[in-house]
Amino acid sequence: MTGTTVERLTSQDVGGVRAVWNEVVATGDAFPQTDELGADEAAGFFAAQSFTGVARGTGDSRVLGVHVLRPNSIGRCGHIANASHAVASSGRGRDVGERLVRHSMSTAAQLGLRALQSNAVVSTDRPARALYERLGFTEIGHVPGGFRRDGGEYVDTTLHYADLTLAVRPAP
């Protein structure tokens, strides 16, 4: 993972981050959104998050991935974070996803959040599920038929949880 950095979103990043986000939305197999972000709404969407992280290859300005971080709920449940992670097809197999998840965990902990919960990991997304397991997340349940593919097929979603009050493992 030595070749990837994750930094806070800047206004110059919005176009590249939007492209990665929309690529994942368009595949129809991981994100619940059905509509891609328009140019005007993208800046507002990413700015409205508690934190938006941008992954790039070292020495490369191309956006390889993005994570958005926000509270999962409000009030008495507002101490649990939720994050979404998107990796460009050009960044897959390069540990970009792992760098993004680790960064979202450490950033959430720095923001005072006590846990990170992924609400809807598509059960057929084996790489994502293996990554969460490798990083110490616990699968805490599943929703039968929780995700509708573009063709109309329903597949299960799983919920994953990581306690951030335990030592968050730094990236190697």
C-alpha positions as CSV (number, residue, x, y, z in Angstrom):
1,M,0.0,0.0,0.0
2,T,3.0,2.3,-0.2
3,G,1.8,3.9,-3.4
4,T,-1.5,5.4,-2.3
5,T,-2.3,8.5,-0.2
6,V,-5.6,9.7,1.2
7,E,-6.2,13.4,1.8
8,R,-9.1,15.7,2.5
9,L,-11.2,16.7,-0.5
10,T,-10.4,20.1,-2.1
11,S,-12.5,22.0,-4.6
12,Q,-10.0,20.9,-7.3
13,D,-10.8,17.2,-6.5
14,V,-14.6,17.4,-7.0
15,G,-14.6,16.5,-10.7
16,G,-12.3,13.4,-10.2
17,V,-14.2,12.3,-7.1
18,R,-17.5,12.7,-8.9
19,A,-16.2,10.5,-11.8
20,V,-15.2,7.7,-9.4
21,W,-18.5,7.9,-7.5
22,N,-20.5,7.9,-10.7
23,E,-18.5,4.9,-12.1
24,V,-19.5,2.9,-9.1
25,V,-23.1,4.0,-9.2
26,A,-23.3,3.2,-12.9
27,T,-22.1,-0.4,-12.4
28,G,-25.2,-1.0,-10.3
29,D,-23.7,-3.7,-8.1
30,A,-22.5,-1.9,-5.0
31,F,-24.1,1.5,-4.2
32,P,-27.8,2.0,-3.5
33,Q,-28.0,5.1,-5.6
34,T,-29.5,4.8,-9.0
35,D,-28.8,8.3,-10.2
36,E,-25.3,9.6,-10.9
37,L,-24.3,12.9,-9.3
38,G,-24.6,15.9,-11.6
39,A,-21.8,18.5,-11.8
40,D,-23.7,21.0,-9.7
41,E,-24.9,18.6,-7.0
42,A,-21.5,16.8,-6.5
43,A,-19.7,19.7,-4.8
44,G,-22.6,20.1,-2.3
45,F,-22.9,16.4,-1.7
46,F,-19.2,15.9,-0.9
47,A,-19.0,19.1,1.2
48,A,-22.0,18.0,3.3
49,Q,-20.2,14.9,4.6
50,S,-18.3,15.0,7.9
51,F,-15.2,14.2,5.9
52,T,-14.5,13.3,2.3
53,G,-11.2,11.5,1.6
54,V,-9.6,11.3,-1.8
55,A,-7.2,8.5,-2.7
56,R,-4.4,9.1,-5.2
57,G,-1.4,7.2,-6.3
58,T,1.9,8.6,-5.0
59,G,3.1,11.3,-7.4
60,D,-0.1,11.0,-9.4
61,S,-2.9,13.6,-9.3
62,R,-5.5,11.1,-10.7
63,V,-8.3,10.2,-8.2
64,L,-8.3,6.5,-7.6
65,G,-10.9,6.4,-4.9
66,V,-13.1,8.3,-2.4
67,H,-14.6,7.8,1.0
68,V,-17.4,9.8,2.6
69,L,-17.8,9.7,6.3
70,R,-20.8,10.9,8.4
71,P,-22.7,10.0,11.5
72,N,-24.9,6.9,11.0
73,S,-27.7,8.5,13.0
74,I,-28.5,11.4,15.3
75,G,-28.6,12.2,19.0
76,R,-28.0,9.2,21.2
77,C,-26.9,7.1,18.3
78,G,-24.7,9.9,16.7
79,H,-21.5,8.4,18.0
80,I,-21.5,5.7,15.3
81,A,-20.1,6.6,12.0
82,N,-21.1,5.4,8.5
83,A,-18.9,5.5,5.5
84,S,-19.1,4.7,1.8
85,H,-16.0,3.7,-0.2
86,A,-15.6,3.9,-3.9
87,V,-12.6,2.7,-5.9
88,A,-12.1,3.6,-9.6
89,S,-11.7,0.6,-11.9
90,S,-8.2,1.8,-12.5
91,G,-7.4,1.6,-8.8
92,R,-8.7,-1.9,-8.1
93,G,-6.2,-4.5,-7.1
94,R,-3.8,-1.8,-5.8
95,D,-4.9,-1.7,-2.2
96,V,-6.8,1.5,-2.7
97,G,-9.9,0.2,-1.0
98,E,-7.9,-0.9,2.1
99,R,-6.2,2.5,2.3
100,L,-9.7,4.2,2.1
101,V,-11.3,2.0,4.8
102,R,-8.3,2.4,7.1
103,H,-8.4,6.1,6.6
104,S,-12.1,6.3,7.3
105,M,-11.6,4.3,10.5
106,S,-8.8,6.6,11.8
107,T,-10.6,9.8,10.7
108,A,-13.8,8.7,12.4
109,A,-11.9,8.0,15.6
110,Q,-10.2,11.4,15.4
111,L,-13.6,13.0,15.0
112,G,-14.6,11.3,18.3
113,L,-16.9,8.7,16.8
114,R,-16.8,5.3,18.6
115,A,-17.7,2.9,15.9
116,L,-17.9,2.6,12.1
117,Q,-20.9,0.8,10.6
118,S,-21.4,-0.2,7.0
119,N,-25.1,-0.6,6.5
120,A,-25.5,-2.3,3.2
121,V,-22.6,-4.3,1.8
122,V,-23.9,-6.3,-1.1
123,S,-23.5,-10.0,-0.2
124,T,-22.0,-10.8,-3.6
125,D,-19.3,-8.2,-3.2
126,R,-16.7,-10.7,-1.9
127,P,-13.7,-8.3,-2.1
128,A,-15.4,-5.7,0.1
129,R,-16.6,-8.3,2.6
130,A,-13.1,-9.9,2.8
131,L,-11.6,-6.5,3.3
132,Y,-13.9,-5.6,6.2
133,E,-13.2,-8.9,7.8
134,R,-9.5,-8.5,7.4
135,L,-9.6,-5.1,9.0
136,G,-11.5,-6.4,12.1
137,F,-15.1,-5.6,11.2
138,T,-17.7,-7.9,12.5
139,E,-20.6,-8.9,10.3
140,I,-23.6,-8.1,12.6
141,G,-26.5,-9.1,10.3
142,H,-27.9,-9.3,6.9
143,V,-31.0,-8.1,5.1
144,P,-32.6,-10.7,2.8
145,G,-33.1,-9.1,-0.6
146,G,-31.8,-5.8,0.6
147,F,-30.2,-4.8,-2.8
148,R,-32.0,-4.6,-6.1
149,R,-29.7,-5.1,-9.1
150,D,-30.4,-3.2,-12.3
151,G,-31.9,-6.3,-13.9
152,G,-34.4,-6.7,-11.1
153,E,-32.7,-9.5,-9.1
154,Y,-32.6,-9.0,-5.4
155,V,-29.5,-10.0,-3.4
156,D,-28.8,-9.8,0.4
157,T,-26.9,-7.0,2.1
158,T,-24.8,-7.4,5.1
159,L,-24.1,-5.0,8.0
160,H,-20.5,-4.7,9.2
161,Y,-19.3,-3.0,12.4
162,A,-15.9,-1.9,13.8
163,D,-15.4,-0.7,17.4
164,L,-13.1,2.3,17.0
165,T,-12.4,2.5,20.7
166,L,-10.1,-0.4,20.2
167,A,-6.7,0.4,18.7
168,V,-7.3,1.3,15.0
169,R,-4.7,-0.6,13.1
170,P,-2.5,1.8,11.1
171,A,-1.7,1.1,7.5
172,P,1.5,-0.9,7.0
